[in-house]
């Protein structure tokens, strides 16, 4: 699922288009909100019957990666 991949990303705006939300998808969004303090702004699109989510990433960095 895309929300758990876009939430920890760079601290700029990320957008994702989702299908209908299932109970497990809602659970993932709640976990992202609780652990990463990132909330998705959800907007339903009636024409395509999808949901458009927007968030600002948490800006986490991979500390295990070697840098020069």
C-alpha positions in Angstrom: 0.0 0.0 0.0 1.3 3.4 -1.0 0.6 5.5 2.2 3.1 3.7 4.3 5.8 4.3 1.6 5.0 8.0 1.0 4.7 9.0 4.7 8.3 8.6 5.8 9.6 10.3 2.6 11.2 13.7 2.2 9.4 16.6 3.9 7.5 17.8 0.8 4.1 17.1 -0.5 3.4 13.6 -1.7 0.2 12.5 -3.5 -1.3 9.1 -4.1 -4.5 7.8 -5.7 -6.2 4.9 -3.9 -9.2 2.7 -4.7 -12.0 2.2 -2.2 -10.7 2.2 1.4 -11.0 -1.2 3.1 -10.9 -1.6 6.9 -7.3 -2.7 6.8 -6.4 0.4 4.7 -8.0 2.6 7.3 -6.0 0.8 10.0 -2.7 1.4 8.1 -3.5 5.1 7.8 -4.2 5.3 11.5 -0.9 3.5 12.2 1.0 6.0 10.0 -0.7 8.9 11.8 0.1 7.5 15.3 3.7 6.4 14.6 5.0 9.0 12.1 2.7 11.9 13.0 1.8 12.2 9.3 -1.9 12.7 8.4 -3.3 12.2 4.9 -5.8 14.7 3.5 -8.3 12.4 1.7 -10.5 13.6 -1.1 -13.1 11.5 -2.9 -13.4 11.7 -6.7 -16.8 10.8 -7.8 -16.0 10.4 -11.5 -13.4 7.7 -11.1 -14.7 6.4 -7.8 -11.2 6.7 -6.3 -9.7 8.5 -3.3 -6.9 11.1 -3.7 -4.6 11.3 -0.7 -2.1 14.1 0.0 0.5 14.3 2.8 3.7 16.0 3.7 6.4 13.4 4.5 8.0 13.0 7.9 11.5 13.5 6.4 13.1 10.3 7.9 16.6 9.5 6.8 18.3 6.1 6.5 21.0 6.3 9.1 22.4 2.8 8.2 23.4 4.0 4.7 27.1 5.1 4.4 27.7 8.6 3.2 30.9 10.0 1.8 
